[in-house]
Amino acid sequence: MQQTIMYKSTRNSDLRVTSSQAILQGLAPDGGLFVPEKLPVWDGDFRRLSEQSYQETAYQIMRLLLTDFTEEELKDCINKAYDAKFDDPSMAPLRHEGDAYYLELFHGKTIAFKDMALSILPHLMTVAARKNQITDEIVILTATSGDTGKAAMAGFADVPGTKIIVFYPKDGVSRVQELQMRTQRGGNVHVVGIDGNFDQAQTGVKKIFRDPEMNRRMKAQGLRFSSANSINIGRLVPQIVYYFYAYGQLLRQGAVKPGERINITVPTGNFGNILAAYYGKRMGLPVKKLICASNENKVLVDFFRTGAYDKNRSFKLTSSPSMDILVSSNLERLIYRISGDDSEQTAKLMSALSSQGVYKITDGMYTKLSDFYGNYASEEETAEEIAQVYRDCGYVIDTHTAVASKVCRKYREETKDTTPVVIASTASPYKFARAVVCAIEPEMAEKTDSELIDELQTLSGVRIPEAIEDIRKAPILHNTFIAGDGMEKEVASWLGLS
């Protein structure tokens, strides 16, 4: 008989909710993140894993963690999410290029890895609302560093019983990312650019979530907040799936034998994507090392090297903007785990981060970070990696994937580890056409964005995605820009709160 998994707050272990309640709330009332009280062990057969479709793998993994969803409910959500909106029937193909395996997570509607989770989250949320007799309209409140916003809007646009508000740093995303958001259709969608960076947007969203007066006004009008950020456990659980699916593809390709360990390299800023791989390992996925790849905003690298998390540093705008983050929200879930599920200790560390901008974990906690290796790629190294992979393999990768590829190269040179490695390829190069093309052909720098997109098609041999063609002709629908301290007022105004 399958065990029931309840969820606790990282800052209050006495708070216990079901998976559907955790998905609906997004953020715990105390500001903590919901985590499973224990991670279930995957009891499947590796050979069978190699034969399963993405949908079948998704059910096998998600049923272990979302235990208050029925088989019928979960399979219905999965089948609605992973369908023809993905342009590859495998959903997440694994490409063997050079001496690495690139897990392409960008074949969804918005050509970034966020589609893998945000395609299913609206379905999970509407089922969760029904299961918990929630009649309030759900307001999705989200901060984005570039990809989450568009993927969330694409998922929730015109979904009955929901509204979605997305805040993004107006000077901190690529041109394609901004156009994708500002051209989003949907009567329930609101997009807002702020003067500030992603960390400020994320902090503002968390502040609004915890504001008792705002929540009182929301309740009076039959509204309630939830989140589509990776702070929502409904975002994190679907991300575990594609690492198991990748392992099945490695088996199918004969790259590993059943039970043989692999390494996984993930470009990460908010830590959610690599945390999903860590959860996968704790559930039984044969992983040797989790390689955490950062850009020049290398706060996570410094944490893994020293045990100190210090956001008090200059914020850098890079060619991999989805990783331009100094406050990695999902790291809190790892802190909770390595503290021995000590919510009091976790709350103290998060309080120190909020008040002083820095915390240091204990020596005992630091010894539990051996699963991870951290390193970073500079802007110059990122461009060089794009060019080198293209020269060596004729394969075109985006800037975020290039960060991961370069860090993976550094890890191998440093450790001489020849374990097969999966690199999470998190975005289509078309989202960052200027940086990608100019890395391969620097002489193209004077060309227009449209010309660079056409050149990228020539270089890659990959047809221009529909998501890119759409924004070439779509009208701008969202023109709201505010100061970073005006987020709460903007939310209240758009929702018509009295």
Steps between C-alpha positions, in 0.01 A plus 500: 500500500635842403596724791338840545744788468420815695676835459660719767629856501877539506446752782238312704501120505176498700313628195386202291291516182415270211671537163191664350486752786872575457448562128208733566683704762830523311683661792447392862333760727826545696694580183653152483489259208303177500710182494399132514531372857696212351611418150350176370722240337435425135443127478491464124704288263776674304444289191134592499597865542685481169178390325263759646360810334544835669141487618546155653817608679325813625225295659742252658695781672226752579265244658764444770496864607149626421325232698163667552442514124319197363647298214230635269562862605876478464495322165248753368728789604802331341325424172369857471844645571726285287333497162534653153601839644850349520675488164680171571301184578749399770440837677863514621740334252853411606766604247842333504744766388873461553561338837178621666127440484289816468149464642295739284236647727385772261256331265190646664288798410740768628825319409647487851521233770232672709242352258574153639340595833279795411308303241363280776478742795171666390337158476636390838381825654145486365465138616647598840246783534215262424632238746515760778162662423667831415263740326723809517660621178871413507741785428838374383764749613841441348842660459708394202859527388384441145348157436262420785279799421426406142461129576265575790291738291480250216379239748246714686375727219119493501487206745162543676519603864852644476682827441876541457729795574865482392775741607830507310814721509448717192871532427597151615355263236580433136306679228329176399403424861352847542305484175367156589353643819376831364315333211325241720129473431240424765234699678629386840865597440693804630870560426703763684860610445676642806800727544718250684640149477346157543590475868303820567203365305515168687530673838203723413284202409583319826419817696158525334430132577565560870318835531201436733314814388536410133378147571203637695401717203546204265279275712228766516475489121518122464864489388804308624868506404706212372832481317635355178862556605709201599420583862178309419548127556271447199781642288774294657344152490452492119866599457616182673336304219730601218813382679352151533391522137853600398637194677253284310624650173863432598404137554320490166805645325732250668696777672462346847403168654208470743603650833821655365553849640499821298589864564251781439603857417242775544524873428322655794421829669196438719617142574168331415617303196801346671301442821264284292801292393608475867152381599522248216826368640351470849210306347729245337626646172862378462683835514863540604550878487270798455695772321365847580586746221479876556576808296689800642231538768669208673346516847421127488855406400638692796246330727606151393865592544475671839166418665421872514216651297565870443277708272687819589675544168456683172224374274614426145290501184621216279418325174331226707241721673285221641791431736556862602389433856661564838225358723448134407161425655507123457828466686286529813361154428852357489596687819201341673603155380867522604403648838323174578157649426557762771245771426619721788857499371380564143283792613796657683723476192232646273444782749871577494494508120208743508646732765874480431522355150717211612494173695744217564401138548652276768792267432265205541268638234790575268612136502162410347570705185729236352238418234577837339780662306477870417679715245424785264563627148592859422336689216806438283504130585127471422549643150805281445306190602221572251759536225697190604196270518395628157850446355532152651148368443306740277257526794366838610430562869360801680688711753365323810581156359845633410560596863416142600709351220805708595468418871464133412822528299673663801376225732634226275837669459527554875385154616578275200153352558380321185153413631233550228350847540160648421501876444166673553447709187253752634413729209493512124786701350230699319412672828850650508574522129724807520733360763508156337559606139758763596690240703531285188527782245617821672477691172120474519480744792369784284207298366142552621334255739285371217802440278676316781202270545514412130875442527447272799270284289778468244763415761293251697294339228207524742181665379410829667261405782139612486555693825754721321295543184204607716678791665629626165144596408308512829386839636629634831216459752670591828659840566507529880827607663540597864763571766607197701323624811164530326419131459239472775316808378500363143355166613224671698418732211480228233289274722273791595548441873305735720 
